[in-house]
Amino acid sequence: QVQLQESGPGLVKPSQTLSLTCTVSGGSITTSYYAWSWIRQPPGKGLEWMGVIAYDGSTYYSPSLKSRTSISRDTSKNQFSLQLNSVTPEDTAVYYCATKGSAYGLAYATSPYEYWGQGTQVTVSS
């Protein structure tokens, strides 16, 4: 079924921009009501939702990250991307792309993520 895979540099310098791409197969990122999220897990900490881009291109971000985060998409490549500006070592984490599939509306917030990428380690260090 749906498969997701993250790609991008594993090392970023402080103050620079972290950029990752999620390639989706087995389904279209424009399928009605589907939403595509970025989630990260710093070492020793829990999962942190970063933001999402919906099937129509609408974006929503975590309040703690919205000032530095941008999610975009390339529908011709069936990809969506993450940019995180002005990174610090606190941004070191495993970064995942994921989707809840057809969950929508009131059911969305409590629905589990149905499909995940394998995750990619990103280290912020000089």
Secondary structure as GFF3:
##gff-version 3
##sequence-region A 1 126
A	DSSP	beta_strand	3	7	.	.	.	ID=ss1
A	DSSP	beta_strand	11	12	.	.	.	ID=ss2
A	DSSP	beta_strand	18	25	.	.	.	ID=ss3
A	DSSP	beta_strand	35	41	.	.	.	ID=ss4
A	DSSP	beta_strand	48	54	.	.	.	ID=ss5
A	DSSP	beta_strand	59	61	.	.	.	ID=ss6
A	DSSP	beta_strand	69	74	.	.	.	ID=ss7
A	DSSP	beta_strand	79	84	.	.	.	ID=ss8
A	DSSP	three_ten_helix	89	91	.	.	.	ID=ss9
A	DSSP	beta_strand	93	99	.	.	.	ID=ss10
A	DSSP	three_ten_helix	105	107	.	.	.	ID=ss11
A	DSSP	beta_strand	115	116	.	.	.	ID=ss12
A	DSSP	beta_strand	120	124	.	.	.	ID=ss13
###
